[in-house]
Amino acid sequence: MARKHRTSSADDLLCQPIPEEEAAAQNAALDRVLEHLTTAGIHAQLIKRIADRCAIKRWGV
């Protein structure tokens, strides 16, 4: 079942940290995707980075 964010706009989510539980759930989902890709014979790699600052600039806010 797909989960939906309860915010009114995706802009509300930019540069906002997510809870540790949400990060763990996202990592687990990405790991499952990699397993499926490997099973299908597709070589893929997930590179995880922790951002120390937001690289997105919002204009007109």
PDB file of N, CA, C and O in Angstrom:
ATOM      1  N   MET A   1       0.839  -1.166   0.000  1.00  0.00           N
ATOM      2  CA  MET A   1       0.000   0.000   0.000  1.00  0.00           C
ATOM      3  C   MET A   1       0.896   1.245   0.000  1.00  0.00           C
ATOM      4  O   MET A   1       1.804   1.362   0.823  1.00  0.00           O
ATOM      5  N   ALA A   2       0.639   2.150  -0.906  1.00  0.00           N
ATOM      6  CA  ALA A   2       1.447   3.363  -1.020  1.00  0.00           C
ATOM      7  C   ALA A   2       1.115   4.329   0.109  1.00  0.00           C
ATOM      8  O   ALA A   2      -0.048   4.543   0.451  1.00  0.00           O
ATOM      9  N   ARG A   3       2.158   4.897   0.669  1.00  0.00           N
ATOM     10  CA  ARG A   3       1.965   5.895   1.713  1.00  0.00           C
ATOM     11  C   ARG A   3       2.005   7.271   1.085  1.00  0.00           C
ATOM     12  O   ARG A   3       2.726   7.501   0.114  1.00  0.00           O
ATOM     13  N   LYS A   4       1.244   8.167   1.633  1.00  0.00           N
ATOM     14  CA  LYS A   4       1.209   9.528   1.105  1.00  0.00           C
ATOM     15  C   LYS A   4       1.606  10.500   2.200  1.00  0.00           C
ATOM     16  O   LYS A   4       1.273  10.315   3.371  1.00  0.00           O
ATOM     17  N   HIS A   5       2.328  11.544   1.796  1.00  0.00           N
ATOM     18  CA  HIS A   5       2.667  12.594   2.746  1.00  0.00           C
ATOM     19  C   HIS A   5       1.421  13.417   3.033  1.00  0.00           C
ATOM     20  O   HIS A   5       0.584  13.611   2.151  1.00  0.00           O
ATOM     21  N   ARG A   6       1.300  13.886   4.230  1.00  0.00           N
ATOM     22  CA  ARG A   6       0.121  14.637   4.610  1.00  0.00           C
ATOM     23  C   ARG A   6       0.315  16.147   4.440  1.00  0.00           C
ATOM     24  O   ARG A   6      -0.546  16.927   4.848  1.00  0.00           O
ATOM     25  N   THR A   7       1.418  16.559   3.853  1.00  0.00           N
ATOM     26  CA  THR A   7       1.633  17.987   3.649  1.00  0.00           C
ATOM     27  C   THR A   7       0.876  18.448   2.416  1.00  0.00           C
ATOM     28  O   THR A   7       0.508  17.647   1.557  1.00  0.00           O
ATOM     29  N   SER A   8       0.652  19.748   2.347  1.00  0.00           N
ATOM     30  CA  SER A   8      -0.122  20.284   1.235  1.00  0.00           C
ATOM     31  C   SER A   8       0.697  20.397  -0.039  1.00  0.00           C
ATOM     32  O   SER A   8       0.138  20.453  -1.134  1.00  0.00           O
ATOM     33  N   SER A   9       2.013  20.431   0.093  1.00  0.00           N
ATOM     34  CA  SER A   9       2.851  20.617  -1.079  1.00  0.00           C
ATOM     35  C   SER A   9       4.190  19.920  -0.879  1.00  0.00           C
ATOM     36  O   SER A   9       4.686  19.812   0.242  1.00  0.00           O
ATOM     37  N   ALA A  10       4.762  19.453  -1.971  1.00  0.00           N
ATOM     38  CA  ALA A  10       6.092  18.844  -1.899  1.00  0.00           C
ATOM     39  C   ALA A  10       7.134  19.882  -1.496  1.00  0.00           C
ATOM     40  O   ALA A  10       8.169  19.528  -0.932  1.00  0.00           O
ATOM     41  N   ASP A  11       6.877  21.153  -1.776  1.00  0.00           N
ATOM     42  CA  ASP A  11       7.823  22.201  -1.392  1.00  0.00           C
ATOM     43  C   ASP A  11       8.026  22.247   0.116  1.00  0.00           C
ATOM     44  O   ASP A  11       9.088  22.656   0.586  1.00  0.00           O
ATOM     45  N   ASP A  12       7.023  21.833   0.873  1.00  0.00           N
ATOM     46  CA  ASP A  12       7.146  21.810   2.326  1.00  0.00           C
ATOM     47  C   ASP A  12       8.204  20.819   2.786  1.00  0.00           C
ATOM     48  O   ASP A  12       8.735  20.945   3.889  1.00  0.00           O
ATOM     49  N   LEU A  13       8.518  19.827   1.943  1.00  0.00           N
ATOM     50  CA  LEU A  13       9.449  18.774   2.318  1.00  0.00           C
ATOM     51  C   LEU A  13      10.896  19.080   1.957  1.00  0.00           C
ATOM     52  O   LEU A  13      11.804  18.399   2.433  1.00  0.00           O
ATOM     53  N   LEU A  14      11.127  20.091   1.125  1.00  0.00           N
ATOM     54  CA  LEU A  14      12.486  20.386   0.681  1.00  0.00           C
ATOM     55  C   LEU A  14      13.356  20.810   1.856  1.00  0.00           C
ATOM     56  O   LEU A  14      12.976  21.672   2.648  1.00  0.00           O
ATOM     57  N   CYS A  15      14.498  20.206   1.953  1.00  0.00           N
ATOM     58  CA  CYS A  15      15.523  20.540   2.950  1.00  0.00           C
ATOM     59  C   CYS A  15      15.075  20.291   4.380  1.00  0.00           C
ATOM     60  O   CYS A  15      15.680  20.818   5.314  1.00  0.00           O
ATOM     61  N   GLN A  16      14.045  19.511   4.565  1.00  0.00           N
ATOM     62  CA  GLN A  16      13.588  19.190   5.906  1.00  0.00           C
ATOM     63  C   GLN A  16      14.102  17.805   6.277  1.00  0.00           C
ATOM     64  O   GLN A  16      13.961  16.869   5.489  1.00  0.00           O
ATOM     65  N   PRO A  17      14.694  17.653   7.458  1.00  0.00           N
ATOM     66  CA  PRO A  17      15.143  16.325   7.868  1.00  0.00           C
ATOM     67  C   PRO A  17      13.941  15.408   8.076  1.00  0.00           C
ATOM     68  O   PRO A  17      12.850  15.855   8.432  1.00  0.00           O
ATOM     69  N   ILE A  18      14.165  14.126   7.849  1.00  0.00           N
ATOM     70  CA  ILE A  18      13.090  13.160   8.071  1.00  0.00           C
ATOM     71  C   ILE A  18      13.414  12.374   9.335  1.00  0.00           C
ATOM     72  O   ILE A  18      14.580  12.248   9.711  1.00  0.00           O
ATOM     73  N   PRO A  19      12.394  11.852   9.984  1.00  0.00           N
ATOM     74  CA  PRO A  19      12.639  11.064  11.209  1.00  0.00           C
ATOM     75  C   PRO A  19      13.491   9.824  10.912  1.00  0.00           C
ATOM     76  O   PRO A  19      13.490   9.305   9.796  1.00  0.00           O
ATOM     77  N   GLU A  20      14.197   9.377  11.909  1.00  0.00           N
ATOM     78  CA  GLU A  20      15.087   8.214  11.788  1.00  0.00           C
ATOM     79  C   GLU A  20      14.320   6.977  11.314  1.00  0.00           C
ATOM     80  O   GLU A  20      14.837   6.200  10.512  1.00  0.00           O
ATOM     81  N   GLU A  21      13.095   6.793  11.805  1.00  0.00           N
ATOM     82  CA  GLU A  21      12.297   5.633  11.409  1.00  0.00           C
ATOM     83  C   GLU A  21      11.966   5.692   9.919  1.00  0.00           C
ATOM     84  O   GLU A  21      11.997   4.672   9.230  1.00  0.00           O
ATOM     85  N   GLU A  22      11.654   6.881   9.429  1.00  0.00           N
ATOM     86  CA  GLU A  22      11.335   7.042   8.006  1.00  0.00           C
ATOM     87  C   GLU A  22      12.570   6.763   7.147  1.00  0.00           C
ATOM     88  O   GLU A  22      12.466   6.130   6.096  1.00  0.00           O
ATOM     89  N   ALA A  23      13.731   7.232   7.592  1.00  0.00           N
ATOM     90  CA  ALA A  23      14.974   6.978   6.861  1.00  0.00           C
ATOM     91  C   ALA A  23      15.259   5.479   6.795  1.00  0.00           C
ATOM     92  O   ALA A  23      15.679   4.967   5.757  1.00  0.00           O
ATOM     93  N   ALA A  24      15.031   4.788   7.897  1.00  0.00           N
ATOM     94  CA  ALA A  24      15.257   3.337   7.925  1.00  0.00           C
ATOM     95  C   ALA A  24      14.301   2.627   6.970  1.00  0.00           C
ATOM     96  O   ALA A  24      14.696   1.690   6.277  1.00  0.00           O
ATOM     97  N   ALA A  25      13.053   3.069   6.934  1.00  0.00           N
ATOM     98  CA  ALA A  25      12.077   2.454   6.028  1.00  0.00           C
ATOM     99  C   ALA A  25      12.460   2.697   4.573  1.00  0.00           C
ATOM    100  O   ALA A  25      12.329   1.799   3.742  1.00  0.00           O
ATOM    101  N   GLN A  26      12.929   3.894   4.259  1.00  0.00           N
ATOM    102  CA  GLN A  26      13.351   4.202   2.893  1.00  0.00           C
ATOM    103  C   GLN A  26      14.567   3.383   2.499  1.00  0.00           C
ATOM    104  O   GLN A  26      14.640   2.886   1.375  1.00  0.00           O
ATOM    105  N   ASN A  27      15.519   3.235   3.405  1.00  0.00           N
ATOM    106  CA  ASN A  27      16.701   2.417   3.117  1.00  0.00           C
ATOM    107  C   ASN A  27      16.326   0.958   2.881  1.00  0.00           C
ATOM    108  O   ASN A  27      16.870   0.310   1.987  1.00  0.00           O
ATOM    109  N   ALA A  28      15.400   0.447   3.680  1.00  0.00           N
ATOM    110  CA  ALA A  28      14.958  -0.938   3.500  1.00  0.00           C
ATOM    111  C   ALA A  28      14.279  -1.114   2.144  1.00  0.00           C
ATOM    112  O   ALA A  28      14.486  -2.122   1.469  1.00  0.00           O
ATOM    113  N   ALA A  29      13.476  -0.140   1.750  1.00  0.00           N
ATOM    114  CA  ALA A  29      12.806  -0.220   0.448  1.00  0.00           C
ATOM    115  C   ALA A  29      13.822  -0.191  -0.688  1.00  0.00           C
ATOM    116  O   ALA A  29      13.694  -0.944  -1.653  1.00  0.00           O
ATOM    117  N   LEU A  30      14.820   0.664  -0.581  1.00  0.00           N
ATOM    118  CA  LEU A  30      15.855   0.727  -1.614  1.00  0.00           C
ATOM    119  C   LEU A  30      16.661  -0.565  -1.675  1.00  0.00           C
ATOM    120  O   LEU A  30      17.045  -1.002  -2.759  1.00  0.00           O
ATOM    121  N   ASP A  31      16.921  -1.175  -0.532  1.00  0.00           N
ATOM    122  CA  ASP A  31      17.618  -2.458  -0.510  1.00  0.00           C
ATOM    123  C   ASP A  31      16.812  -3.536  -1.232  1.00  0.00           C
ATOM    124  O   ASP A  31      17.381  -4.367  -1.940  1.00  0.00           O
ATOM    125  N   ARG A  32      15.485  -3.524  -1.054  1.00  0.00           N
ATOM    126  CA  ARG A  32      14.631  -4.496  -1.751  1.00  0.00           C
ATOM    127  C   ARG A  32      14.658  -4.256  -3.260  1.00  0.00           C
ATOM    128  O   ARG A  32      14.669  -5.206  -4.043  1.00  0.00           O
ATOM    129  N   VAL A  33      14.669  -2.988  -3.664  1.00  0.00           N
ATOM    130  CA  VAL A  33      14.754  -2.670  -5.098  1.00  0.00           C
ATOM    131  C   VAL A  33      16.059  -3.219  -5.665  1.00  0.00           C
ATOM    132  O   VAL A  33      16.062  -3.820  -6.739  1.00  0.00           O
ATOM    133  N   LEU A  34      17.159  -3.020  -4.960  1.00  0.00           N
ATOM    134  CA  LEU A  34      18.449  -3.539  -5.430  1.00  0.00           C
ATOM    135  C   LEU A  34      18.428  -5.058  -5.542  1.00  0.00           C
ATOM    136  O   LEU A  34      18.995  -5.615  -6.482  1.00  0.00           O
ATOM    137  N   GLU A  35      17.785  -5.729  -4.600  1.00  0.00           N
ATOM    138  CA  GLU A  35      17.679  -7.192  -4.665  1.00  0.00           C
ATOM    139  C   GLU A  35      16.916  -7.617  -5.923  1.00  0.00           C
ATOM    140  O   GLU A  35      17.318  -8.556  -6.609  1.00  0.00           O
ATOM    141  N   HIS A  36      15.821  -6.927  -6.219  1.00  0.00           N
ATOM    142  CA  HIS A  36      15.040  -7.256  -7.420  1.00  0.00           C
ATOM    143  C   HIS A  36      15.851  -7.001  -8.690  1.00  0.00           C
ATOM    144  O   HIS A  36      15.800  -7.793  -9.631  1.00  0.00           O
ATOM    145  N   LEU A  37      16.592  -5.909  -8.715  1.00  0.00           N
ATOM    146  CA  LEU A  37      17.414  -5.611  -9.886  1.00  0.00           C
ATOM    147  C   LEU A  37      18.496  -6.664 -10.081  1.00  0.00           C
ATOM    148  O   LEU A  37      18.757  -7.092 -11.205  1.00  0.00           O
ATOM    149  N   THR A  38      19.120  -7.078  -8.990  1.00  0.00           N
ATOM    150  CA  THR A  38      20.163  -8.099  -9.066  1.00  0.00           C
ATOM    151  C   THR A  38      19.578  -9.418  -9.565  1.00  0.00           C
ATOM    152  O   THR A  38      20.184 -10.098 -10.393  1.00  0.00           O
ATOM    153  N   THR A  39      18.406  -9.773  -9.060  1.00  0.00           N
ATOM    154  CA  THR A  39      17.737 -10.994  -9.498  1.00  0.00           C
ATOM    155  C   THR A  39      17.430 -10.950 -10.987  1.00  0.00           C
ATOM    156  O   THR A  39      17.470 -11.975 -11.668  1.00  0.00           O
ATOM    157  N   ALA A  40      17.121  -9.751 -11.491  1.00  0.00           N
ATOM    158  CA  ALA A  40      16.807  -9.580 -12.911  1.00  0.00           C
ATOM    159  C   ALA A  40      18.064  -9.471 -13.768  1.00  0.00           C
ATOM    160  O   ALA A  40      17.971  -9.302 -14.984  1.00  0.00           O
ATOM    161  N   GLY A  41      19.232  -9.566 -13.148  1.00  0.00           N
ATOM    162  CA  GLY A  41      20.481  -9.508 -13.900  1.00  0.00           C
ATOM    163  C   GLY A  41      20.973  -8.101 -14.180  1.00  0.00           C
ATOM    164  O   GLY A  41      21.837  -7.899 -15.033  1.00  0.00           O
ATOM    165  N   ILE A  42      20.433  -7.139 -13.473  1.00  0.00           N
ATOM    166  CA  ILE A  42      20.843  -5.745 -13.665  1.00  0.00           C
ATOM    167  C   ILE A  42      21.829  -5.388 -12.566  1.00  0.00           C
ATOM    168  O   ILE A  42      21.545  -5.556 -11.380  1.00  0.00           O
ATOM    169  N   HIS A  43      22.980  -4.900 -12.971  1.00  0.00           N
ATOM    170  CA  HIS A  43      23.995  -4.489 -12.007  1.00  0.00           C
ATOM    171  C   HIS A  43      23.692  -3.065 -11.581  1.00  0.00           C
ATOM    172  O   HIS A  43      23.700  -2.148 -12.403  1.00  0.00           O
ATOM    173  N   ALA A  44      23.425  -2.880 -10.299  1.00  0.00           N
ATOM    174  CA  ALA A  44      23.091  -1.565  -9.767  1.00  0.00           C
ATOM    175  C   ALA A  44      23.800  -1.381  -8.435  1.00  0.00           C
ATOM    176  O   ALA A  44      24.155  -2.343  -7.754  1.00  0.00           O
ATOM    177  N   GLN A  45      23.994  -0.122  -8.087  1.00  0.00           N
ATOM    178  CA  GLN A  45      24.643   0.202  -6.831  1.00  0.00           C
ATOM    179  C   GLN A  45      23.948   1.413  -6.237  1.00  0.00           C
ATOM    180  O   GLN A  45      23.622   2.362  -6.950  1.00  0.00           O
ATOM    181  N   LEU A  46      23.725   1.380  -4.953  1.00  0.00           N
ATOM    182  CA  LEU A  46      23.129   2.508  -4.252  1.00  0.00           C
ATOM    183  C   LEU A  46      24.232   3.231  -3.501  1.00  0.00           C
ATOM    184  O   LEU A  46      24.927   2.644  -2.672  1.00  0.00           O
ATOM    185  N   ILE A  47      24.378   4.487  -3.797  1.00  0.00           N
ATOM    186  CA  ILE A  47      25.368   5.311  -3.108  1.00  0.00           C
ATOM    187  C   ILE A  47      24.610   6.215  -2.142  1.00  0.00           C
ATOM    188  O   ILE A  47      23.813   7.060  -2.549  1.00  0.00           O
ATOM    189  N   LYS A  48      24.874   6.020  -0.874  1.00  0.00           N
ATOM    190  CA  LYS A  48      24.175   6.792   0.151  1.00  0.00           C
ATOM    191  C   LYS A  48      25.074   7.928   0.626  1.00  0.00           C
ATOM    192  O   LYS A  48      26.251   7.734   0.930  1.00  0.00           O
ATOM    193  N   ARG A  49      24.493   9.101   0.680  1.00  0.00           N
ATOM    194  CA  ARG A  49      25.218  10.277   1.157  1.00  0.00           C
ATOM    195  C   ARG A  49      24.351  11.003   2.172  1.00  0.00           C
ATOM    196  O   ARG A  49      23.126  11.043   2.052  1.00  0.00           O
ATOM    197  N   ILE A  50      24.991  11.563   3.151  1.00  0.00           N
ATOM    198  CA  ILE A  50      24.279  12.385   4.122  1.00  0.00           C
ATOM    199  C   ILE A  50      24.603  13.835   3.790  1.00  0.00           C
ATOM    200  O   ILE A  50      25.764  14.244   3.818  1.00  0.00           O
ATOM    201  N   ALA A  51      23.589  14.593   3.483  1.00  0.00           N
ATOM    202  CA  ALA A  51      23.773  15.995   3.111  1.00  0.00           C
ATOM    203  C   ALA A  51      24.024  16.831   4.365  1.00  0.00           C
ATOM    204  O   ALA A  51      23.322  16.701   5.367  1.00  0.00           O
ATOM    205  N   ASP A  52      25.027  17.679   4.287  1.00  0.00           N
ATOM    206  CA  ASP A  52      25.300  18.550   5.425  1.00  0.00           C
ATOM    207  C   ASP A  52      24.630  19.919   5.267  1.00  0.00           C
ATOM    208  O   ASP A  52      24.576  20.713   6.206  1.00  0.00           O
ATOM    209  N   ARG A  53      24.124  20.172   4.059  1.00  0.00           N
ATOM    210  CA  ARG A  53      23.392  21.415   3.831  1.00  0.00           C
ATOM    211  C   ARG A  53      22.456  21.203   2.653  1.00  0.00           C
ATOM    212  O   ARG A  53      22.621  20.270   1.868  1.00  0.00           O
ATOM    213  N   CYS A  54      21.502  22.059   2.549  1.00  0.00           N
ATOM    214  CA  CYS A  54      20.522  21.935   1.481  1.00  0.00           C
ATOM    215  C   CYS A  54      21.080  22.564   0.209  1.00  0.00           C
ATOM    216  O   CYS A  54      21.554  23.700   0.229  1.00  0.00           O
ATOM    217  N   ALA A  55      21.024  21.829  -0.890  1.00  0.00           N
ATOM    218  CA  ALA A  55      21.541  22.327  -2.160  1.00  0.00           C
ATOM    219  C   ALA A  55      20.436  22.927  -3.013  1.00  0.00           C
ATOM    220  O   ALA A  55      20.683  23.331  -4.149  1.00  0.00           O
ATOM    221  N   ILE A  56      19.238  22.989  -2.490  1.00  0.00           N
ATOM    222  CA  ILE A  56      18.090  23.501  -3.260  1.00  0.00           C
ATOM    223  C   ILE A  56      17.768  24.900  -2.782  1.00  0.00           C
ATOM    224  O   ILE A  56      17.584  25.142  -1.589  1.00  0.00           O
ATOM    225  N   LYS A  57      17.704  25.817  -3.733  1.00  0.00           N
ATOM    226  CA  LYS A  57      17.328  27.187  -3.396  1.00  0.00           C
ATOM    227  C   LYS A  57      15.911  27.441  -3.882  1.00  0.00           C
ATOM    228  O   LYS A  57      15.580  27.183  -5.040  1.00  0.00           O
ATOM    229  N   ARG A  58      15.102  27.938  -3.003  1.00  0.00           N
ATOM    230  CA  ARG A  58      13.722  28.213  -3.349  1.00  0.00           C
ATOM    231  C   ARG A  58      13.583  29.713  -3.607  1.00  0.00           C
ATOM    232  O   ARG A  58      14.016  30.540  -2.805  1.00  0.00           O
ATOM    233  N   TRP A  59      12.981  30.037  -4.721  1.00  0.00           N
ATOM    234  CA  TRP A  59      12.805  31.430  -5.110  1.00  0.00           C
ATOM    235  C   TRP A  59      11.370  31.859  -4.852  1.00  0.00           C
ATOM    236  O   TRP A  59      10.443  31.060  -4.984  1.00  0.00           O
ATOM    237  N   GLY A  60      11.191  33.106  -4.488  1.00  0.00           N
ATOM    238  CA  GLY A  60       9.864  33.663  -4.300  1.00  0.00           C
ATOM    239  C   GLY A  60       9.166  33.197  -3.044  1.00  0.00           C
ATOM    240  O   GLY A  60       7.937  33.196  -2.971  1.00  0.00           O
ATOM    241  N   VAL A  61       9.944  32.804  -2.062  1.00  0.00           N
ATOM    242  CA  VAL A  61       9.340  32.322  -0.816  1.00  0.00           C
ATOM    243  C   VAL A  61       9.388  33.437   0.211  1.00  0.00           C
ATOM    244  O   VAL A  61       8.932  33.256   1.340  1.00  0.00           O
TER     245      VAL A  61
END
